Amino acid sequence: MATTKTQPKAKKRPASAPARQVFTTSDANEAYRHFLPRVQAEVPADRAEICRLPVELVRANVDRGVRAIQPHLGRVREKLPLCPVDDLLELPSLALGLVAAAGRIAPAASEREIEARLEQFRPMRDLTLRQLEIFADMKLVPRPRVAAIRRGSGPVDSARDGVDIAGLFDELSDTLADKHPFSPDYLARMAEHANWLLVQLRPRGAQQRPSERSPEAIVRDQFWTLLNQRYDHLREAGVAAFGLRQLDAHVPPIGARTQAPSTAQTPQAPGPATPEGAGPGTTAGPELTPEP
C-alpha cells in the first residue's frame, strides 16, 4: 500500500511592523513635548553631556545638513542600508526641542543684577539689625542670637543675616508688635532679597559641580546628547552622498560657524581716477593751470 508523504506546512511570515511616521513640526514647544520622554529614556541624566554651543547655531547647522541630504536619500539607503534615515529626517524637529529646552533654564544673574540687589538689601539689613541690637539691650530679644547675626562679613554672610533677621522678627512678632517701624511687607521684601542673593552668590573658592545642574539644564543636556549622537549619522550619510572632501560644505560640523570674508576679498573703496596714459606705478601729479 503506497504511503503518501505529508508536506511540511509553510511557516507564516511574521507581519511586518507598520512603517514609522516621521515626526516633523515647526513648533518648538510641540517638539519639546514630543521628544522629552524619548530623550529621558535614551540618555540617563548622569550621562548627559553639557551643551556648550549656542543652541540656535546648532539648529541652523542641523537644518542645513538635513536639507542637503534629502535629495540624496536613495543613494544613502543604497550605500548605508543600516542608516536610521527616519531619525535623520527628525533632526530639525529635535533641534527645535533643544531650543525650547534651553529656553526653560533660568539664566544666572549678572554681576550688575547682583550688585543692584545688594544695594537695595544692605540698608534694610543694617536698619533691622541695629533695631534688634536695641531690643537686645532692652532684653526683648536674646542677645546671643543677635550677636551671632552680627558676626561675619561679606555678601554671602550678609544675605544669610537677612534670612535670620526676618526669622527673628517673625518668631517674636507678638513681643515686638508696635515697637518698631518695619511693616510686614518691608520685612518680607528684605527676606526676598536675602533668599535671592543666597541662591545667586557662592562662597569664595566654591566650585559648581556638574551634579549641581538644575533639572532644566539636565533636560537640555539630554536633548543635546541625543541630537549630537544622531548628527553623527547625518555626517556619515553626508560622506555617502557627497564624499569626504565635500562633506563640510554640505553637512557642516554641528558647531561650525560661518567664516567672515577675508580682507583680501573685501571690495576696496575706489581711489582717485588715474589719468589716461598713466601706467601701473604712475602717480598722477597736480592739475596744472595754463598761464595766461
C-alpha positions in Angstrom: 0.0 0.0 0.0 1.5 3.3 -1.1 2.1 5.8 1.6 1.7 9.5 0.9 4.2 12.0 2.3 2.7 14.9 4.0 4.3 18.2 3.0 5.5 20.3 5.9 3.3 23.3 6.4 4.9 26.6 5.2 5.8 28.8 8.1 3.8 32.0 8.1 5.9 35.1 7.8 5.6 37.5 10.7 3.6 40.5 9.8 5.9 43.4 9.1 5.8 46.2 11.6 3.9 49.3 10.5 6.1 51.9 8.9 7.2 54.5 11.4 5.8 58.0 10.8 8.5 60.7 10.8 7.7 63.5 13.3 8.2 67.0 12.0 7.0 70.3 13.4 7.9 74.0 13.3 6.6 74.5 16.9 9.5 74.3 19.4 7.2 73.6 22.3 5.4 70.8 20.5 8.8 69.3 19.6 9.9 69.5 23.2 6.8 67.7 24.4 7.1 65.0 21.7 10.8 64.2 22.3 11.0 64.7 26.1 10.1 61.1 27.0 12.4 59.7 24.4 15.5 61.8 25.4 15.0 60.9 29.1 14.6 57.2 28.2 17.7 57.1 25.9 20.0 59.4 27.7 20.4 58.9 31.5 20.8 62.1 33.4 24.3 61.2 34.6 25.5 60.6 31.1 24.1 63.8 29.5 26.9 65.9 28.0 26.8 69.5 28.9 25.7 71.6 25.9 28.3 74.3 25.5 27.3 75.6 22.0 24.6 78.2 21.2 21.5 76.2 20.5 20.4 78.5 17.6 23.8 77.8 15.9 23.3 74.1 16.3 19.7 74.3 14.9 20.9 76.3 11.8 23.6 73.7 11.1 21.2 70.8 11.6 18.7 72.4 9.2 21.4 73.0 6.6 22.7 69.4 6.8 19.3 67.8 6.6 18.2 69.9 3.6 21.4 68.9 1.8 20.9 65.2 2.4 17.2 65.0 1.5 17.6 64.9 -2.3 20.2 62.0 -1.9 18.3 59.6 0.4 18.2 56.9 -2.3 22.0 56.9 -2.5 22.3 57.0 1.3 20.0 53.9 1.7 21.9 52.1 -1.0 25.3 52.7 0.5 24.3 52.6 4.1 21.4 50.2 4.5 21.5 50.4 8.3 21.5 54.2 8.4 18.5 55.4 10.5 17.1 57.7 7.9 13.9 58.4 9.8 16.0 59.7 12.7 17.9 62.0 10.4 14.7 63.4 9.0 13.5 64.2 12.5 16.7 66.1 13.4 15.3 69.6 12.6 12.4 69.0 15.0 14.7 67.5 17.6 16.9 70.6 17.3 13.8 72.8 17.9 13.1 70.7 21.0 16.6 71.6 22.2 15.9 75.3 21.7 12.8 75.0 23.8 14.6 73.0 26.5 17.3 75.7 26.7 14.7 78.4 27.0 13.3 76.7 30.2 16.6 77.3 32.1 16.6 80.4 34.3 19.6 82.4 33.3 22.2 83.1 36.0 22.1 86.6 37.3 24.7 89.0 36.0 27.2 90.8 38.3 25.3 94.1 37.7 22.0 92.4 38.8 23.6 91.1 42.0 25.1 94.4 42.8 21.8 96.2 42.3 20.1 93.7 44.7 22.9 94.2 47.3 22.4 98.0 47.1 18.7 97.6 47.9 19.3 94.9 50.6 22.2 96.4 52.6 20.4 99.4 54.1 17.4 97.1 55.1 19.7 94.6 56.7 21.6 97.3 58.6 18.5 99.1 59.9 16.8 95.9 61.1 19.9 94.5 62.7 20.5 97.8 64.6 16.9 97.6 65.8 17.4 94.1 67.0 20.5 95.2 68.9 18.4 97.9 70.6 15.9 95.2 71.5 18.7 93.1 72.9 19.8 96.0 75.2 16.1 96.2 76.3 16.1 92.4 77.0 13.3 91.9 74.5 15.3 89.5 72.3 18.1 87.1 73.2 21.4 88.9 73.0 23.5 85.9 71.9 21.3 85.3 68.8 21.6 89.0 67.7 25.4 88.8 68.3 25.6 85.7 66.2 23.9 87.5 63.3 26.3 90.5 63.7 29.4 88.2 63.4 30.9 87.5 60.0 31.3 89.6 56.9 30.9 89.5 53.1 27.9 89.4 50.8 27.1 85.7 51.5 27.1 86.3 55.2 25.0 89.4 54.9 22.4 87.5 52.8 22.3 84.9 55.5 21.8 87.6 58.1 18.8 88.9 56.2 17.1 85.5 56.4 17.9 85.2 60.2 16.8 88.8 60.9 13.4 88.2 59.2 13.0 84.9 61.0 13.7 86.5 64.4 11.2 89.3 63.8 8.6 86.7 62.8 9.3 84.5 65.8 9.0 87.3 68.3 6.2 89.2 66.4 3.9 89.3 69.5 6.7 90.6 71.8 7.8 93.2 69.3 4.4 94.3 68.0 4.1 98.1 67.7 7.7 98.6 69.0 9.5 99.1 65.6 8.8 100.9 62.3 9.1 97.9 60.0 5.9 96.7 58.3 5.4 93.1 57.4 5.8 94.0 53.7 9.2 95.6 54.5 10.5 92.6 56.3 9.1 90.2 53.6 10.9 92.3 50.9 14.2 92.2 52.8 13.8 88.4 53.2 13.1 88.0 49.5 16.3 89.9 48.6 18.2 87.8 51.1 17.0 84.5 49.7 17.6 85.6 46.1 21.1 86.6 47.0 21.8 83.3 48.7 20.9 81.4 45.6 23.0 83.6 43.3 26.1 84.1 45.5 28.7 81.5 46.1 31.3 81.5 48.8 34.7 82.4 47.6 36.6 79.4 46.2 33.4 77.3 45.8 33.1 75.4 42.5 29.9 74.2 40.9 29.9 70.5 40.1 28.1 69.0 37.1 25.8 67.3 39.6 24.6 70.7 40.7 23.0 71.4 37.3 19.3 72.3 37.6 16.7 69.8 36.4 16.0 72.1 33.4 19.7 72.2 32.5 19.9 68.4 32.7 16.9 68.1 30.3 18.6 70.5 27.9 21.8 68.4 28.0 19.8 65.2 27.4 18.3 66.8 24.2 21.8 67.9 23.2 23.4 64.5 23.7 20.7 62.6 21.7 20.9 65.3 18.9 24.7 65.1 18.8 24.6 61.3 18.6 22.1 61.4 15.7 24.0 64.1 13.9 27.0 61.7 13.7 24.7 59.5 11.5 23.9 62.5 9.4 27.6 63.2 8.8 28.1 59.6 7.8 25.2 59.9 5.3 26.9 63.1 4.0 30.0 61.1 3.2 27.9 58.6 1.3 26.2 61.4 -0.6 29.0 63.9 -1.3 32.3 62.2 -0.4 34.6 63.1 2.4 36.2 66.2 0.7 32.8 67.9 0.1 31.3 66.8 3.4 31.7 70.1 5.4 30.4 72.2 2.6 27.1 70.3 2.6 26.8 68.9 6.1 28.9 71.1 8.4 30.2 70.1 11.8 27.4 70.7 14.3 29.2 73.7 15.9 30.6 75.2 12.7 30.4 79.0 12.4 30.2 80.9 9.2 33.6 82.5 8.5 33.7 86.2 7.9 35.0 87.2 4.4 38.7 87.8 4.5 40.1 91.3 3.9 41.6 90.1 0.6 38.1 89.5 -0.7 36.7 92.7 0.7 36.0 95.2 -2.1 38.2 98.2 -1.8 36.9 101.7 -2.0 37.6 103.3 -5.4 40.6 105.6 -5.3 41.1 108.7 -7.4 40.8 108.3 -11.1 44.0 107.6 -13.0 44.6 110.0 -15.9 44.6 108.4 -19.3 48.0 107.2 -20.3 49.2 106.7 -16.7 50.5 103.2 -16.5 50.9 101.0 -13.4 53.0 102.7 -10.8 52.5 106.1 -12.3 51.3 108.8 -10.0 49.1 111.5 -11.3 50.5 114.9 -10.5 48.5 118.0 -9.6 46.5 119.5 -12.4 48.4 122.5 -13.9 46.5 125.6 -14.8 47.9 127.2 -18.1 49.4 130.6 -17.5 47.5 133.4 -19.2 
